[in-house]
């Protein structure tokens, strides 16, 4: 599967952005999907994951209550709605996919089998 992330940009603290990640192929619903981020000089970290049917989600503590992951299997797209953004949310955000038959929203924290190219999110103070 190929993943194309978009929607990043520059926003003031307290603002909102919605990231999108469109997948190629006809088997999108067979993947657990996730978002990760990497800030300068830091390691990549897990942000959120969603099950193949959207029925279960999992979030990093740092974004819980502010970010919402969702998916539309008819559009082969996963979203990350980011509200109440903080300067520490500044990073390159990546979407990832993992085959659902061998993954859960918990194991997705370890990373994906497939990765998108990343989209920059910058939050100014």
C-alpha positions as CSV (number, residue, x, y, z in Angstrom):
1,X,0.0,0.0,0.0
2,X,1.2,3.5,-0.7
3,X,0.3,6.3,1.7
4,X,0.1,10.1,0.9
5,X,-0.2,12.4,3.9
6,X,-1.4,16.0,3.6
7,X,-2.9,18.9,5.6
8,X,0.1,20.1,7.6
9,X,0.9,23.8,7.9
10,X,1.6,26.7,10.2
11,X,-0.9,27.5,13.0
12,X,-0.9,29.5,16.2
13,X,-1.1,27.8,19.6
14,X,-4.7,26.9,20.4
15,X,-5.5,26.5,16.8
16,X,-6.6,23.4,14.8
17,X,-5.5,21.4,11.8
18,X,-6.8,18.2,10.1
19,X,-4.3,15.8,8.6
20,X,-5.3,13.4,5.9
21,X,-3.6,10.2,4.7
22,X,-4.9,8.6,1.5
23,X,-4.0,5.0,0.7
24,X,-3.7,3.4,-2.7
25,X,-5.2,0.1,-3.4
26,X,-8.5,-1.7,-2.7
27,X,-7.7,-3.3,0.6
28,X,-7.5,-0.3,2.9
29,X,-10.0,-1.8,5.3
30,X,-7.5,-4.6,6.0
31,X,-5.1,-2.3,7.7
32,X,-4.7,-0.9,11.1
33,X,-3.8,2.7,10.7
34,X,-1.7,5.1,12.8
35,X,-0.1,8.5,13.0
36,X,3.4,9.2,14.3
37,X,5.4,12.3,14.6
38,X,9.1,13.3,14.8
39,X,10.3,16.6,16.1
40,X,13.8,17.9,15.4
41,X,16.5,16.1,17.4
42,X,13.9,13.7,18.8
43,X,12.9,10.2,18.1
44,X,9.8,9.3,16.2
45,X,6.8,8.8,18.6
46,X,3.4,7.3,18.4
47,X,0.4,9.6,18.3
48,X,-2.7,7.6,17.5
49,X,-4.0,4.4,16.0
50,X,-7.4,3.2,14.7
51,X,-8.6,-0.3,14.1
52,X,-9.6,-1.6,10.6
53,X,-13.2,-0.7,11.0
54,X,-12.8,2.4,13.1
55,X,-14.3,0.8,16.2
56,X,-11.3,1.2,18.4
57,X,-8.8,3.9,18.9
58,X,-5.6,4.5,20.9
59,X,-3.8,7.7,21.7
60,X,-0.6,8.8,23.2
61,X,-1.1,10.5,26.6
62,X,0.3,13.7,25.3
63,X,-2.5,14.2,22.7
64,X,-5.4,12.5,24.5
65,X,-8.4,14.7,24.6
66,X,-7.0,17.1,21.9
67,X,-6.5,14.8,18.9
68,X,-9.0,12.5,17.2
69,X,-8.2,9.8,14.7
70,X,-10.8,8.6,12.3
71,X,-11.1,6.8,9.0
72,X,-13.3,6.5,6.0
73,X,-12.8,3.2,4.3
74,X,-14.9,4.2,1.3
75,X,-12.4,6.9,0.6
76,X,-9.3,5.0,1.6
77,X,-8.4,7.8,4.0
78,X,-7.4,8.2,7.6
79,X,-7.7,11.5,9.4
80,X,-6.1,13.2,12.4
81,X,-8.1,16.1,13.8
82,X,-5.8,18.2,16.0
83,X,-7.3,20.8,18.3
84,X,-5.8,23.0,21.0
85,X,-2.4,22.7,19.4
86,X,0.7,23.5,21.4
87,X,4.2,24.5,20.3
88,X,5.4,21.1,21.5
89,X,3.1,19.5,18.8
90,X,5.5,20.9,16.2
91,X,6.9,17.9,14.2
92,X,6.7,16.1,10.9
93,X,3.7,13.8,11.1
94,X,3.6,10.4,9.4
95,X,0.8,8.0,8.7
96,X,1.5,4.3,8.8
97,X,-0.3,1.1,8.0
98,X,-0.1,-2.4,9.4
99,X,-1.8,-5.5,8.2
100,X,-4.8,-6.0,10.5
101,X,-4.5,-9.8,10.6
102,X,-1.2,-9.4,12.5
103,X,-1.7,-6.1,14.4
104,X,-3.8,-4.4,16.9
105,X,-4.2,-0.7,17.9
106,X,-1.8,-1.6,20.7
107,X,0.9,-3.2,18.7
108,X,0.6,-0.3,16.2
109,X,2.5,1.8,18.8
110,X,5.6,0.0,17.6
111,X,5.3,1.3,14.1
112,X,3.8,0.3,10.7
113,X,4.7,-1.9,7.8
114,X,4.1,1.0,5.4
115,X,4.8,4.7,5.8
116,X,3.7,7.9,4.2
117,X,6.1,10.7,3.3
118,X,5.3,13.0,6.2
119,X,3.7,16.4,6.5
120,X,5.1,19.3,8.5
121,X,3.0,20.8,11.4
122,X,4.4,23.9,13.0
123,X,2.7,25.5,15.9
124,X,3.8,29.0,16.9
125,X,3.5,30.4,20.4
